Amino acid sequence: MKKDVFDEMADKWPSAIVTRPEVVRFTGGLMRGSFLANLDSRGEGPPRQRIGRKWGYPVREFAEWLRVRSAGNDNL
């Protein structure tokens, strides 16, 4: 199976979690953590994990969520 840009993003990420403040770096500036916080509050965000007082997104699930949203043209 050929890797796409989302696989490459996940492969290059140095940890298993993308925290909200790191979302902008992970997506190359296409999305902010505050946007995800808003989606999360409506139950529309990607799978997430709470660690202490912070929220993070498992990198593979986050990349897959981005892939699905980009295929659906949901106005990132």
Buried (B, 14 or more C-beta within 10 A) or exposed (E): EEEEEBBEBBEEBEEEBBBBEBBBEBBEEEBBBEBBBEBBEEEEBBEBEEEEEEBBBBBBBBBBBBBEBBEEEEEE
